[in-house]
Structures are given as C-alpha cells and as structure tokens.
C-alpha cells in the first residue's frame, strides 16, 4: 500500500504553528490511509502502556524494587541472567552496583573539588549559561566543567567501556540490512558535573524527555524511526530498534543533543538516599509511542503538540500525560561508585529537596555508541578537548581554557582516542 508522504523540515520552520498544523494533518492522513483511525492506533499503545503502569503501581504497593540492579562483577563476567535482561528490556533502566570501587569514586570527587577550587572557578562563574538548567545551577551545583582528570579517567576506563557495551547490546543495532551503530565502541560525549552540598534546597526538575522536541515529528529520519506509529503497523513499534535514529538531525536550540545515546547515565561520586532530591523515571520505554501519538487526538488544539516547543525541554505534563506520570519511580539508594542508567526515551525528573542530607555529587556519562551521527559530533569534541573549551552542545562558557591541570591529550588511552575518533 502506498501511503501519503509526510512533510519534513531540516531546520526549524519559520512559522511553527502553521507547520504543526500541517504535520498533524499529514500524520492523521497517513494513519487513515492505512485503514485505521488515529483513535484505534492510539488505543493499541495506550493499552500497552496502561498495563505497564498498573504493573508498576501494584509492585510499588507491594514494596517491590522497580529499578533493576546489577553488580558490575556480573557484567564483567558475562553472568547476567536472562531474567535480569528481560527486566532491563521491560523497564528501560538499571543501577550498576560497584561500577567503580567506592574509594576510586571518592578520590575522583576529591579531585574535582581540587580542580574547581584550585582554578578559582566559583570566583569566575557568571551563572547559568542556558535556560534549561538555569533555575538549578546556582542552587543545585550543576557546573559547566568537562575536562577534569576525574571525568576523563571515568569516560575512557575499561570498566565504563564494558558497561556501555553491555547497554548498547540491549538495542537492535542492525535492522533493514543496515548496521546502525557499533555496540562495542562508544563515542566520548562530554557532559557536566553536579555537586549539591548538604543543607541545599532545590526545586528539582520537572518531568521531561531529552531525545528531541518538534524534530521528532518533523524531520525525515525521525519520521522513519517512528514509522510504525503512523503507517498502520503500530503493533510492530519497538523502542529498542535503532533504525534511522543514528542519522537524524535535531532542530538547533539550547536543549539539543547532537549524538544518539542508547542510555543516559551518571556515576555517583557520593552516597545518596532515594528521598534526597534524586532522579525519578517512568520505566516504560513504550511510553514514547504514547507521547508521539497523543497530540493527534481531537482534544489537543491544532497548533499544539501537547506543549512541546522548539528550544524548550520536551515537557511531560499532568494535563496531557497523567497516565504516564502515575508510574514515576525514584532510583534506589546509591553509593559512591554506583552508576545509574535510563533508556534515552524514558520520561525522567529530579525530585525537589529541602535541607538535603549528605552530598549529591555525580558526573554525567552516557552510552553513545559509534555511528554516523556521533562520529560527526566527535570532530567538535576533539577541538573542545584540545583547547579546553565547552563542547558545542553546551553554552560557550569556556572556563577551562586557561586551566593548567585539565586532562592533557597525552593522557588519552586507546579507548579515549577511539572515542574521539583518533586512530
């Protein structure tokens, strides 16, 4: 069956409301040309998601753990059970216990303190350079630091590479006769650090997504990535299929991410209890299908995509997505050296906290396997690394350019060089 083509934009359209109306009409027409209605297609996804929500609510009521937990030693030895693999696929998230030895993580934490204080960062700091974290940086301690020894040692370590490979292998990296990414090689994606001190008050961060905004509906590669939602084959939608995700452009903005991440993640540099302003997630990878189809229903204004806008974080709200938010679950208590991971499509948030007990310190390191999209970004990362600049996905603050003790190129190992596309 020949379905009608979809309009797409390689950059943000000049008239966004008109483009939203156009793409919504085209998506509805495409679904209807397949012989199904929008309501029928949405009902398929809604039923899948509702069943998962009810399962999670029941498990929470019984006091059961929701986040899968694995010991790093089992990943290293290849001893992860089929039951655990199935739980990770169902939940889309996990905690890796003992990813790094506790003393190593605490040493890295102390090293970051020396790096920041020795270079008088807080005296130079001009405040948040982007809108997304603007309300959090000064209070919650998310700082634009990228090139400390601690961060680079963790990024290029064998232990990190082993876990990233394990995570990448949860995805279908080959389909349609194409190898979309190399699960055994990660690109080095530099991100920031968080240092939140005892006694801190933080308003948290609302429920949101990170893979994109309007580009998820409006650019050609994403339309192909989510093809099963719109071509009458919604039962075949698989949030673990990487097809067409590794080449899709994103509309430029302060919340964009230039790379494809299988999992987002952070490594704990301090102990954190689950009630101290920690990460929450909706552990249902299929919820992305719900989010993509929800704007097409009749109760949503024609020029609105359930509040999703260019240049703003993809917000998930009670108004449009109350079913999904019922399943939001906090991470368990973590210790320094543990790492926390969540599928790139998962809804997540950070809970508010008052008078935080203990430190809340992390460094953000995702799983971002080598692919066309990530290779393209690697060039700008190499330049930023060599000059000590802020990476191009982040505000151009460049605090570290003059810092003499930032991680030097001669300290790169084979994994680090491969991650930067060197050799």
Residue pairs with C-beta under 8 A, 6 or more apart in sequence:
1 33
1 34
1 232
3 30
3 33
3 34
3 231
3 232
4 26
4 29
4 30
4 33
5 26
6 23
6 26
6 27
6 30
6 223
6 230
7 19
7 22
7 23
7 26
7 218
8 218
8 219
8 220
8 223
9 19
9 218
9 219
9 251
10 219
10 220
10 249
11 251
11 252
12 214
12 251
12 252
12 253
12 310
13 19
13 218
16 214
16 309
16 310
17 303
18 303
19 214
19 218
20 214
20 302
20 303
20 304
20 305
21 302
21 303
23 217
23 218
24 295
24 296
24 302
24 305
27 217
27 230
27 296
28 38
28 296
30 230
30 231
31 37
31 38
31 41
31 230
31 231
31 232
31 296
32 38
34 231
34 232
34 233
35 232
36 232
36 234
38 293
38 296
38 297
39 297
41 229
41 230
41 232
41 234
41 293
42 290
42 293
42 294
42 296
42 297
44 234
44 235
45 229
45 234
45 237
45 286
45 289
45 290
45 293
46 290
46 323
48 286
48 289
49 284
49 286
49 287
49 289
49 290
49 323
49 324
50 323
52 90
52 284
52 286
52 287
52 327
53 284
53 323
53 324
53 326
53 327
56 66
56 283
56 284
56 327
56 329
57 326
57 327
59 66
60 66
60 329
65 332
66 91
66 283
66 329
67 91
67 93
67 94
67 95
67 283
67 329
67 331
67 332
68 84
68 87
68 88
68 91
68 93
68 94
68 95
69 94
69 95
69 96
69 97
69 332
70 80
70 84
70 94
70 95
70 96
70 97
71 96
71 97
71 98
72 96
72 97
72 98
72 99
72 100
72 159
72 163
73 79
73 98
74 80
75 96
75 162
75 163
75 166
76 159
76 162
80 166
85 170
88 94
88 170
89 170
89 240
89 285
90 283
91 283
91 284
92 239
92 281
92 283
92 284
92 285
92 342
92 343
92 345
92 346
93 281
93 283
93 340
93 341
93 342
93 343
93 346
94 340
94 341
95 331
95 332
95 334
95 338
95 339
95 340
95 341
96 163
96 338
96 339
96 340
96 341
97 335
97 338
98 337
98 338
99 159
99 160
99 163
99 267
99 337
99 338
99 339
100 108
100 154
100 157
100 159
100 267
100 337
100 339
101 337
102 335
102 336
102 337
104 337
105 267
105 268
105 269
105 336
105 337
106 269
106 270
106 336
107 150
108 150
108 153
108 154
108 269
108 363
109 150
109 269
109 270
109 336
109 359
109 361
111 148
111 149
111 150
112 145
112 148
112 150
112 151
112 193
112 195
112 269
112 361
112 363
113 195
115 145
115 148
115 149
115 150
115 403
115 405
115 406
116 122
116 143
116 145
116 148
116 195
118 405
119 399
119 400
119 403
119 405
121 143
121 145
121 399
124 399
125 143
125 399
126 397
127 134
127 137
127 138
128 134
128 135
128 136
128 137
128 138
129 144
129 394
129 395
129 396
129 397
130 254
130 255
130 394
130 395
131 254
131 311
131 312
132 254
132 255
132 313
133 142
135 203
136 142
136 202
136 203
136 205
136 350
137 143
139 200
139 201
139 202
139 203
140 194
140 196
140 200
140 202
140 277
140 360
141 194
141 195
141 196
141 197
141 200
141 360
141 361
142 192
142 193
142 194
143 192
143 193
143 194
143 195
144 192
144 390
144 394
144 395
144 397
144 399
145 151
145 192
145 193
145 399
145 400
146 190
146 191
146 192
146 384
146 390
146 391
146 394
146 400
147 190
147 385
147 388
147 400
147 403
147 406
147 407
148 193
148 406
148 407
149 405
149 406
149 407
149 411
150 269
150 363
151 190
151 193
151 363
151 365
151 407
152 407
152 411
152 412
152 416
153 407
154 160
154 267
154 363
154 365
155 188
155 190
155 365
155 416
155 419
156 188
156 412
156 413
156 415
156 416
156 419
157 415
158 415
160 365
161 186
161 415
163 339
163 341
163 367
164 186
164 367
164 369
165 183
165 184
165 186
167 262
167 263
167 265
167 341
167 367
168 181
168 183
168 184
168 186
168 262
168 367
168 369
169 183
170 240
170 262
171 181
171 183
171 240
171 241
171 242
171 262
172 238
172 240
172 241
172 242
172 243
173 179
173 180
173 181
173 182
173 183
173 242
173 369
174 180
175 241
175 242
175 243
176 243
178 243
180 242
180 243
180 244
180 245
180 246
180 371
181 242
181 246
181 260
181 262
181 369
181 370
181 371
181 374
182 369
182 370
182 371
183 369
185 369
185 370
185 418
185 419
186 367
186 368
186 369
186 370
186 419
187 259
187 368
187 369
187 370
187 371
187 374
187 375
187 377
187 378
187 381
187 419
187 420
187 421
188 378
188 381
188 416
188 419
188 420
189 259
189 261
189 365
189 366
189 368
189 374
189 377
189 381
190 381
190 384
190 385
190 391
191 363
191 364
191 365
191 366
192 364
192 394
193 361
193 362
193 363
193 364
194 266
194 360
194 361
194 362
194 363
194 364
195 359
195 360
195 361
196 202
196 277
196 356
196 359
196 360
196 361
197 356
197 359
198 356
198 357
198 358
198 359
199 355
199 356
200 277
200 353
200 355
200 356
200 360
201 353
201 354
201 355
201 356
202 277
202 350
202 352
202 353
202 356
203 352
204 277
204 349
204 350
204 351
204 352
204 353
205 349
205 350
206 315
206 316
206 349
207 280
207 282
207 315
207 316
207 317
207 321
207 325
207 328
207 347
207 348
207 349
208 313
208 314
208 315
208 316
208 347
208 348
208 349
209 288
209 291
209 313
209 314
209 316
209 345
209 346
209 347
209 348
210 255
210 257
210 264
210 313
210 314
210 344
211 257
211 314
211 344
211 345
212 222
212 248
212 250
212 251
212 256
212 314
213 250
213 251
213 253
213 255
213 308
213 309
213 310
213 311
213 312
213 313
213 314
214 251
214 305
214 308
214 309
214 310
215 222
215 248
215 249
215 250
215 251
216 222
216 226
216 292
216 314
217 223
217 292
217 295
217 305
218 251
219 248
219 249
219 250
219 251
220 248
221 244
221 245
221 247
221 248
221 249
222 244
222 245
222 248
223 230
224 243
224 244
225 243
225 244
225 245
225 248
226 237
226 288
226 289
226 292
227 233
227 244
228 234
228 235
228 236
228 237
228 238
229 237
229 289
229 292
229 293
234 289
237 286
237 289
239 285
239 286
239 288
239 289
239 343
239 345
240 285
242 260
242 262
245 260
246 260
246 371
246 372
246 373
246 374
247 371
247 372
247 373
248 373
250 256
250 257
250 258
251 310
251 311
253 310
253 311
253 312
254 311
254 395
255 311
255 312
255 313
255 314
256 393
257 393
258 373
258 376
258 377
258 380
258 392
258 393
259 366
259 368
259 373
259 374
259 377
259 393
260 344
260 368
260 369
260 371
260 373
260 374
261 344
261 366
261 367
261 368
262 343
262 344
262 367
262 368
262 369
263 341
263 342
263 343
263 344
263 366
263 367
264 341
264 342
264 344
264 348
264 364
264 366
265 339
265 340
265 341
265 342
265 364
265 365
265 366
265 367
266 279
266 339
266 340
266 362
266 363
266 364
266 365
267 337
267 338
267 339
267 362
267 363
267 365
268 334
268 335
268 336
268 337
268 338
268 339
268 340
268 361
268 362
269 336
269 359
269 361
269 362
269 363
270 336
270 358
270 359
270 360
270 361
271 333
271 334
271 335
271 336
271 358
271 359
272 278
272 333
272 334
272 358
272 359
272 360
273 333
273 357
273 358
274 330
274 331
274 332
274 333
275 330
275 351
276 353
276 356
276 357
276 358
276 360
277 350
277 351
277 352
277 353
277 356
277 360
278 330
278 331
278 334
278 350
278 351
278 360
279 330
279 331
279 340
279 342
279 348
279 349
279 350
280 328
280 329
280 330
280 331
280 348
280 349
280 350
280 351
281 328
281 329
281 331
281 342
281 346
281 347
281 348
281 349
282 316
282 324
282 325
282 327
282 328
282 329
282 346
282 347
282 348
283 327
283 329
283 342
283 346
284 324
284 327
284 346
285 343
285 345
285 346
287 324
287 345
287 346
287 347
288 345
290 321
290 323
290 324
291 306
291 316
291 321
291 324
291 347
294 300
294 306
294 320
294 321
295 304
295 305
295 306
295 308
300 306
300 320
306 317
306 319
306 320
306 321
307 315
307 317
307 319
307 320
308 314
308 315
316 324
316 325
316 347
318 325
321 347
324 347
325 347
328 347
328 349
330 351
331 340
334 340
339 365
341 367
342 348
368 374
370 418
375 421
377 392
377 393
378 419
378 420
378 421
379 421
380 391
380 392
381 391
381 420
382 420
382 421
382 422
383 389
384 390
384 391
384 392
385 407
385 409
385 420
386 409
387 401
388 398
388 400
388 401
388 402
388 403
388 406
389 396
389 398
389 400
389 401
390 396
390 397
390 398
390 399
390 400
400 406
412 420
412 422
417 423
